[in-house]
Amino acid sequence: MSNLFYIYLASGVFFLLIEMLTATFYGLSVSVACFALALYVYMTGDTNITVIQGILLVVVSGLFAYFLPKWLKPNTEALKSWLDAHIGQSFRLERVGSDWKVKIDGVDYLINDNSETPEFAVGKKVRLDSHNAGILEVSIAK
Protein backbone atom coordinates (compact mmCIF):
# COMPACT_ATOMS: atom_id res chain seq x y z
CA MET A 1 0.00 0.00 0.00
CA SER A 2 1.13 3.50 -0.74
CA ASN A 3 1.59 6.38 1.67
CA LEU A 4 -1.20 8.16 -0.17
CA PHE A 5 -3.71 5.64 1.23
CA TYR A 6 -2.60 6.44 4.78
CA ILE A 7 -2.68 10.19 4.09
CA TYR A 8 -6.30 10.00 2.91
CA LEU A 9 -7.22 7.72 5.79
CA ALA A 10 -5.64 10.09 8.33
CA SER A 11 -7.34 13.05 6.63
CA GLY A 12 -10.69 11.28 6.94
CA VAL A 13 -10.13 10.74 10.67
CA PHE A 14 -8.96 14.34 11.09
CA PHE A 15 -12.06 15.78 9.42
CA LEU A 16 -14.23 13.38 11.41
CA LEU A 17 -12.73 14.88 14.59
CA ILE A 18 -13.39 18.37 13.22
CA GLU A 19 -17.01 17.34 12.63
CA MET A 20 -17.31 16.13 16.21
CA LEU A 21 -16.26 19.58 17.43
CA THR A 22 -18.38 21.67 15.07
CA ALA A 23 -21.42 19.50 14.19
CA THR A 24 -22.01 21.31 10.88
CA PHE A 25 -21.90 18.29 8.52
CA TYR A 26 -19.19 19.97 6.41
CA GLY A 27 -16.38 18.18 8.22
CA LEU A 28 -18.32 14.96 7.86
CA SER A 29 -18.74 15.46 4.13
CA VAL A 30 -14.99 16.02 3.63
CA SER A 31 -14.31 13.06 5.91
CA VAL A 32 -16.53 10.78 3.83
CA ALA A 33 -14.81 12.07 0.68
CA CYS A 34 -11.38 11.31 2.17
CA PHE A 35 -12.47 7.79 3.10
CA ALA A 36 -13.82 7.33 -0.44
CA LEU A 37 -10.46 8.51 -1.79
CA ALA A 38 -8.61 6.11 0.52
CA LEU A 39 -10.76 3.29 -0.87
CA TYR A 40 -10.12 4.50 -4.43
CA VAL A 41 -6.34 4.64 -3.87
CA TYR A 42 -6.41 1.21 -2.23
CA MET A 43 -8.31 -0.29 -5.20
CA THR A 44 -6.25 1.39 -7.94
CA GLY A 45 -2.85 1.31 -6.25
CA ASP A 46 -2.13 4.96 -7.09
CA THR A 47 1.04 6.34 -5.54
CA ASN A 48 0.72 9.95 -6.71
CA ILE A 49 -2.03 12.53 -6.40
CA THR A 50 -3.97 12.79 -9.66
CA VAL A 51 -6.58 15.12 -11.11
CA ILE A 52 -9.18 12.36 -10.84
CA GLN A 53 -8.59 12.19 -7.09
CA GLY A 54 -9.10 15.95 -6.82
CA ILE A 55 -12.31 15.79 -8.84
CA LEU A 56 -13.51 12.88 -6.72
CA LEU A 57 -12.77 14.83 -3.52
CA VAL A 58 -14.66 17.90 -4.74
CA VAL A 59 -17.67 16.01 -6.10
CA VAL A 60 -18.14 13.65 -3.16
CA SER A 61 -17.62 16.32 -0.49
CA GLY A 62 -19.87 18.76 -2.36
CA LEU A 63 -22.68 16.23 -2.72
CA PHE A 64 -22.49 15.20 0.91
CA ALA A 65 -22.25 18.82 2.10
CA TYR A 66 -25.46 19.56 0.22
CA PHE A 67 -27.45 16.40 1.00
CA LEU A 68 -26.35 15.36 4.52
CA PRO A 69 -28.15 18.23 6.33
CA LYS A 70 -31.31 17.41 4.37
CA TRP A 71 -31.12 13.66 5.05
CA LEU A 72 -30.18 13.89 8.72
CA LYS A 73 -32.45 16.78 9.68
CA PRO A 74 -34.53 15.77 12.68
CA ASN A 75 -38.28 15.64 12.12
CA THR A 76 -39.02 18.12 14.89
CA GLU A 77 -40.87 21.37 14.80
CA ALA A 78 -38.61 24.42 14.78
CA LEU A 79 -37.73 25.60 18.25
CA LYS A 80 -39.81 28.55 19.32
CA SER A 81 -38.39 31.28 21.49
CA TRP A 82 -39.53 34.20 23.60
CA LEU A 83 -43.29 34.80 23.40
CA ASP A 84 -43.78 32.48 20.42
CA ALA A 85 -43.32 29.54 22.78
CA HIS A 86 -46.36 30.69 24.82
CA ILE A 87 -48.87 31.28 22.01
CA GLY A 88 -52.06 29.38 22.76
CA GLN A 89 -51.43 29.23 26.51
CA SER A 90 -53.66 30.88 29.12
CA PHE A 91 -52.62 33.55 31.60
CA ARG A 92 -54.37 35.57 34.31
CA LEU A 93 -55.16 39.24 33.72
CA GLU A 94 -53.68 41.92 35.92
CA ARG A 95 -54.60 45.59 36.10
CA VAL A 96 -51.90 48.22 36.63
CA GLY A 97 -53.32 51.72 36.50
CA SER A 98 -55.39 51.86 33.34
CA ASP A 99 -53.41 49.13 31.56
CA TRP A 100 -54.23 45.45 31.30
CA LYS A 101 -51.23 43.14 31.59
CA VAL A 102 -50.36 39.49 31.88
CA LYS A 103 -47.29 38.03 33.55
CA ILE A 104 -45.31 35.53 31.48
CA ASP A 105 -42.15 34.03 32.93
CA GLY A 106 -42.06 36.76 35.58
CA VAL A 107 -42.31 39.63 33.07
CA ASP A 108 -45.36 41.90 32.71
CA TYR A 109 -46.55 42.37 29.13
CA LEU A 110 -49.07 44.96 27.98
CA ILE A 111 -52.21 43.88 26.20
CA ASN A 112 -53.13 45.60 22.95
CA ASP A 113 -56.08 48.00 23.24
CA ASN A 114 -57.84 46.17 20.39
CA SER A 115 -57.94 43.01 22.52
CA GLU A 116 -59.70 44.64 25.47
CA THR A 117 -63.33 43.68 25.97
CA PRO A 118 -65.91 44.49 28.65
CA GLU A 119 -65.44 40.92 29.91
CA PHE A 120 -61.92 41.71 31.17
CA ALA A 121 -61.57 41.35 34.93
CA VAL A 122 -58.62 40.96 37.28
CA GLY A 123 -57.73 37.29 37.60
CA LYS A 124 -59.74 36.24 34.54
CA LYS A 125 -57.89 33.91 32.17
CA VAL A 126 -56.98 35.03 28.66
CA ARG A 127 -55.36 33.06 25.85
CA LEU A 128 -52.32 34.49 24.07
CA ASP A 129 -53.14 34.68 20.35
CA SER A 130 -50.16 36.63 19.00
CA HIS A 131 -47.75 39.43 19.79
CA ASN A 132 -46.16 42.38 18.07
CA ALA A 133 -43.02 43.88 19.62
CA GLY A 134 -44.01 42.67 23.08
CA ILE A 135 -47.59 43.97 22.90
CA LEU A 136 -49.95 41.02 23.21
CA GLU A 137 -53.11 40.11 21.32
CA VAL A 138 -55.30 38.03 23.63
CA SER A 139 -58.81 36.63 23.79
CA ILE A 140 -60.90 35.49 26.74
CA ALA A 141 -60.14 31.84 27.56
CA LYS A 142 -63.15 29.58 27.61
C-alpha positions as a Markdown table, in Angstrom:
| # | Residue | x | y | z |
|---|---|---|---|---|
| 1 | Met | 0.0 | 0.0 | 0.0 |
| 2 | Ser | 1.1 | 3.5 | -0.7 |
| 3 | Asn | 1.6 | 6.4 | 1.7 |
| 4 | Leu | -1.2 | 8.2 | -0.2 |
| 5 | Phe | -3.7 | 5.6 | 1.2 |
| 6 | Tyr | -2.6 | 6.4 | 4.8 |
| 7 | Ile | -2.7 | 10.2 | 4.1 |
| 8 | Tyr | -6.3 | 10.0 | 2.9 |
| 9 | Leu | -7.2 | 7.7 | 5.8 |
| 10 | Ala | -5.6 | 10.1 | 8.3 |
| 11 | Ser | -7.3 | 13.1 | 6.6 |
| 12 | Gly | -10.7 | 11.3 | 6.9 |
| 13 | Val | -10.1 | 10.7 | 10.7 |
| 14 | Phe | -9.0 | 14.3 | 11.1 |
| 15 | Phe | -12.1 | 15.8 | 9.4 |
| 16 | Leu | -14.2 | 13.4 | 11.4 |
| 17 | Leu | -12.7 | 14.9 | 14.6 |
| 18 | Ile | -13.4 | 18.4 | 13.2 |
| 19 | Glu | -17.0 | 17.3 | 12.6 |
| 20 | Met | -17.3 | 16.1 | 16.2 |
| 21 | Leu | -16.3 | 19.6 | 17.4 |
| 22 | Thr | -18.4 | 21.7 | 15.1 |
| 23 | Ala | -21.4 | 19.5 | 14.2 |
| 24 | Thr | -22.0 | 21.3 | 10.9 |
| 25 | Phe | -21.9 | 18.3 | 8.5 |
| 26 | Tyr | -19.2 | 20.0 | 6.4 |
| 27 | Gly | -16.4 | 18.2 | 8.2 |
| 28 | Leu | -18.3 | 15.0 | 7.9 |
| 29 | Ser | -18.7 | 15.5 | 4.1 |
| 30 | Val | -15.0 | 16.0 | 3.6 |
| 31 | Ser | -14.3 | 13.1 | 5.9 |
| 32 | Val | -16.5 | 10.8 | 3.8 |
| 33 | Ala | -14.8 | 12.1 | 0.7 |
| 34 | Cys | -11.4 | 11.3 | 2.2 |
| 35 | Phe | -12.5 | 7.8 | 3.1 |
| 36 | Ala | -13.8 | 7.3 | -0.4 |
| 37 | Leu | -10.5 | 8.5 | -1.8 |
| 38 | Ala | -8.6 | 6.1 | 0.5 |
| 39 | Leu | -10.8 | 3.3 | -0.9 |
| 40 | Tyr | -10.1 | 4.5 | -4.4 |
| 41 | Val | -6.3 | 4.6 | -3.9 |
| 42 | Tyr | -6.4 | 1.2 | -2.2 |
| 43 | Met | -8.3 | -0.3 | -5.2 |
| 44 | Thr | -6.2 | 1.4 | -7.9 |
| 45 | Gly | -2.8 | 1.3 | -6.2 |
| 46 | Asp | -2.1 | 5.0 | -7.1 |
| 47 | Thr | 1.0 | 6.3 | -5.5 |
| 48 | Asn | 0.7 | 10.0 | -6.7 |
| 49 | Ile | -2.0 | 12.5 | -6.4 |
| 50 | Thr | -4.0 | 12.8 | -9.7 |
| 51 | Val | -6.6 | 15.1 | -11.1 |
| 52 | Ile | -9.2 | 12.4 | -10.8 |
| 53 | Gln | -8.6 | 12.2 | -7.1 |
| 54 | Gly | -9.1 | 16.0 | -6.8 |
| 55 | Ile | -12.3 | 15.8 | -8.8 |
| 56 | Leu | -13.5 | 12.9 | -6.7 |
| 57 | Leu | -12.8 | 14.8 | -3.5 |
| 58 | Val | -14.7 | 17.9 | -4.7 |
| 59 | Val | -17.7 | 16.0 | -6.1 |
| 60 | Val | -18.1 | 13.6 | -3.2 |
| 61 | Ser | -17.6 | 16.3 | -0.5 |
| 62 | Gly | -19.9 | 18.8 | -2.4 |
| 63 | Leu | -22.7 | 16.2 | -2.7 |
| 64 | Phe | -22.5 | 15.2 | 0.9 |
| 65 | Ala | -22.2 | 18.8 | 2.1 |
| 66 | Tyr | -25.5 | 19.6 | 0.2 |
| 67 | Phe | -27.4 | 16.4 | 1.0 |
| 68 | Leu | -26.4 | 15.4 | 4.5 |
| 69 | Pro | -28.2 | 18.2 | 6.3 |
| 70 | Lys | -31.3 | 17.4 | 4.4 |
| 71 | Trp | -31.1 | 13.7 | 5.1 |
| 72 | Leu | -30.2 | 13.9 | 8.7 |
| 73 | Lys | -32.5 | 16.8 | 9.7 |
| 74 | Pro | -34.5 | 15.8 | 12.7 |
| 75 | Asn | -38.3 | 15.6 | 12.1 |
| 76 | Thr | -39.0 | 18.1 | 14.9 |
| 77 | Glu | -40.9 | 21.4 | 14.8 |
| 78 | Ala | -38.6 | 24.4 | 14.8 |
| 79 | Leu | -37.7 | 25.6 | 18.2 |
| 80 | Lys | -39.8 | 28.6 | 19.3 |
| 81 | Ser | -38.4 | 31.3 | 21.5 |
| 82 | Trp | -39.5 | 34.2 | 23.6 |
| 83 | Leu | -43.3 | 34.8 | 23.4 |
| 84 | Asp | -43.8 | 32.5 | 20.4 |
| 85 | Ala | -43.3 | 29.5 | 22.8 |
| 86 | His | -46.4 | 30.7 | 24.8 |
| 87 | Ile | -48.9 | 31.3 | 22.0 |
| 88 | Gly | -52.1 | 29.4 | 22.8 |
| 89 | Gln | -51.4 | 29.2 | 26.5 |
| 90 | Ser | -53.7 | 30.9 | 29.1 |
| 91 | Phe | -52.6 | 33.6 | 31.6 |
| 92 | Arg | -54.4 | 35.6 | 34.3 |
| 93 | Leu | -55.2 | 39.2 | 33.7 |
| 94 | Glu | -53.7 | 41.9 | 35.9 |
| 95 | Arg | -54.6 | 45.6 | 36.1 |
| 96 | Val | -51.9 | 48.2 | 36.6 |
| 97 | Gly | -53.3 | 51.7 | 36.5 |
| 98 | Ser | -55.4 | 51.9 | 33.3 |
| 99 | Asp | -53.4 | 49.1 | 31.6 |
| 100 | Trp | -54.2 | 45.5 | 31.3 |
| 101 | Lys | -51.2 | 43.1 | 31.6 |
| 102 | Val | -50.4 | 39.5 | 31.9 |
| 103 | Lys | -47.3 | 38.0 | 33.5 |
| 104 | Ile | -45.3 | 35.5 | 31.5 |
| 105 | Asp | -42.2 | 34.0 | 32.9 |
| 106 | Gly | -42.1 | 36.8 | 35.6 |
| 107 | Val | -42.3 | 39.6 | 33.1 |
| 108 | Asp | -45.4 | 41.9 | 32.7 |
| 109 | Tyr | -46.6 | 42.4 | 29.1 |
| 110 | Leu | -49.1 | 45.0 | 28.0 |
| 111 | Ile | -52.2 | 43.9 | 26.2 |
| 112 | Asn | -53.1 | 45.6 | 22.9 |
| 113 | Asp | -56.1 | 48.0 | 23.2 |
| 114 | Asn | -57.8 | 46.2 | 20.4 |
| 115 | Ser | -57.9 | 43.0 | 22.5 |
| 116 | Glu | -59.7 | 44.6 | 25.5 |
| 117 | Thr | -63.3 | 43.7 | 26.0 |
| 118 | Pro | -65.9 | 44.5 | 28.7 |
| 119 | Glu | -65.4 | 40.9 | 29.9 |
| 120 | Phe | -61.9 | 41.7 | 31.2 |
| 121 | Ala | -61.6 | 41.4 | 34.9 |
| 122 | Val | -58.6 | 41.0 | 37.3 |
| 123 | Gly | -57.7 | 37.3 | 37.6 |
| 124 | Lys | -59.7 | 36.2 | 34.5 |
| 125 | Lys | -57.9 | 33.9 | 32.2 |
| 126 | Val | -57.0 | 35.0 | 28.7 |
| 127 | Arg | -55.4 | 33.1 | 25.9 |
| 128 | Leu | -52.3 | 34.5 | 24.1 |
| 129 | Asp | -53.1 | 34.7 | 20.3 |
| 130 | Ser | -50.2 | 36.6 | 19.0 |
| 131 | His | -47.8 | 39.4 | 19.8 |
| 132 | Asn | -46.2 | 42.4 | 18.1 |
| 133 | Ala | -43.0 | 43.9 | 19.6 |
| 134 | Gly | -44.0 | 42.7 | 23.1 |
| 135 | Ile | -47.6 | 44.0 | 22.9 |
| 136 | Leu | -50.0 | 41.0 | 23.2 |
| 137 | Glu | -53.1 | 40.1 | 21.3 |
| 138 | Val | -55.3 | 38.0 | 23.6 |
| 139 | Ser | -58.8 | 36.6 | 23.8 |
| 140 | Ile | -60.9 | 35.5 | 26.7 |
| 141 | Ala | -60.1 | 31.8 | 27.6 |
| 142 | Lys | -63.1 | 29.6 | 27.6 |
